[in-house]
Amino acid sequence: MPGVTIGDRVVIGANSLINSNLPSNVMAAGSPAKILKNNFPPEISPEKRNELINQIIIEFFTFIKYSGLAVKQSEFRDVKIFEVLKKNKIHRLIYLDNPDVENTLSQQDYDLLVTDKINSDVINLKFKMKLDLVKKNRKGKSELGEEFCRFISRYGIRFDRID
């Protein structure tokens, strides 16, 4: 309705009629809409967030394996490296959540860099595509990266393209 203010991070149910102001971080529904839940969505701890991201990555590669592709996972100094063999070509995904480990990676061509808690712009290695989970942006393009973006969007995580 005219003159109504809706705060940030508000979830509104389908076919709801908003006739009064809604504060930030609430869930509202109905006709007229009523606040059903405050502090929505709830903030998650950094440990829980890290656990969820790791679970999403594991589910992605389970999905890739189910598609008939070979996947190899390795870990070196808190760097997760996943290699996917497709049509006799190796596609590599690197997951970094610690800024101190960049120097441990070799100067190979990587398809996808997924960063969390660090600025992906400061990483000097060559990647076809970079995804920044904090800034929610992506740069570049790779087949593995586009498939990962489609997969992770199922969890409500979207990325703005910056190139």
C-alpha positions, 0 to 999 in steps of 0.5 A, a space after each residue: 500500500 502507498 506510504 508503507 516502509 519495508 525494512 531490510 531482509 524482510 520475508 513476506 508471504 505470497 498474496 500478503 497485503 502490507 498495510 503497515 510498516 515492517 521493521 528489518 529482519 522479520 517474516 510477515 504474511 497474511 491479509 493484512 500482513 502480521 509479523 510471524 517471526 522476529 529476527 528472521 532469518 537468524 544469524 548463524 555463527 561463523 563455525 556453523 556457516 563454515 560447516 554449511 559451506 563445506 557441506 554444500 561443496 561436498 554435496 556438489 561433488 557428490 552430484 558431479 560423481 553421480 553424473 559419472 565424472 571422476 572426482 579427486 579431493 585433496 587438502 593441503 594446509 587448510 586448502 581444499 582442492 577438488 579435481 574433476 576429470 571430464 573429457 580427458 581434461 582436469 578441472 580444478 576447484 580451490 576453496 580458500 577460507 584462510 588468507 595465509 595459505 595462498 603461497 602454498 598453491 602451485 602456479 597451475 591453471 585453476 578453473 575455479 577459486 571459491 573464497 570465504 573470509 578473504 578478499 579474492 582480488 588480492 590472490 595472484 594465482 591464475 583462475 578462470 573464475 573467482 567466486 567470493 562468498 563474502 561479497 557475493 560476486 563472481 568474476 570470469 567464466 569456467 564450465 565448472 564454475 558455472 555448474 557450481 553457481 547453478 548448484 549453490 543457487 539451490 541454497 539461495 546463494 546468488 552472485 553478482 557478475 563483476 566483469 
